[in-house]
Amino acid sequence: MEWIVFGFHPPAEWVDEPLAYVLLVTIILAGVGTTILFVLGLFAYWRRKTLRYLLITVALFALVARSVVGLGTIYGYVPMPIHHLVEHGLDFLIAAIILYAVYRVGPPSSNSSPE
């Protein structure tokens, strides 16, 4: 029995059919959630216009890109080796951006009041 979602017949030879549905729903929910966060990040950057907000927005966009790559893999557009290369590359990029954004904040100065 083949599974059909949104008119596509994903090959998914590497995953059993019931698990493929769970994987597809998970990736779609992650994509929707990260897209909402990315749009909120864009709005925050538009208001603040600082490097820190830009870096966080770029990291959120990378999360959206991970979901797109995941969907492409399920539907057979992205081969598994490319999937792993891109996904783990994006993981590294996200971690590096977040760490750099935190580093840019720096330690609190002794004469600043707590927020």
Steps between C-alpha positions, in 0.01 A plus 500: 500500500651832393448810701402823331532837671432826317490309170859373529620144521812529715736209442609471864663159447708573809199525734193283566164640391346568846819669617512703178167663591629589847820639348308703242263650758792580732694677225192695388428613858866594549492693172186691597633573849842616386347710222284679759807555719696625198227753413493617863881527485476711184253729674728528806800578277297759310420672830845480661734497198796364696755238405384274783142491368625444146711204613206344683278551196757329276517208746119473490511500119750213515246304705241559227753382242552178699128425473504566126794263457318238710190522282714484189660183633165335574374578151822380336628836377798507740721189510581370848875589486417859400231507769754410769759744368257792486315422826817459707652803331194701599523362856857631520399835348213543748722418798777732377259789439338466842836476676628804312185697588548410867871588478415840350291586807809469719517486877281740697679815609526566874329841478196388301168446672316169460214504250 
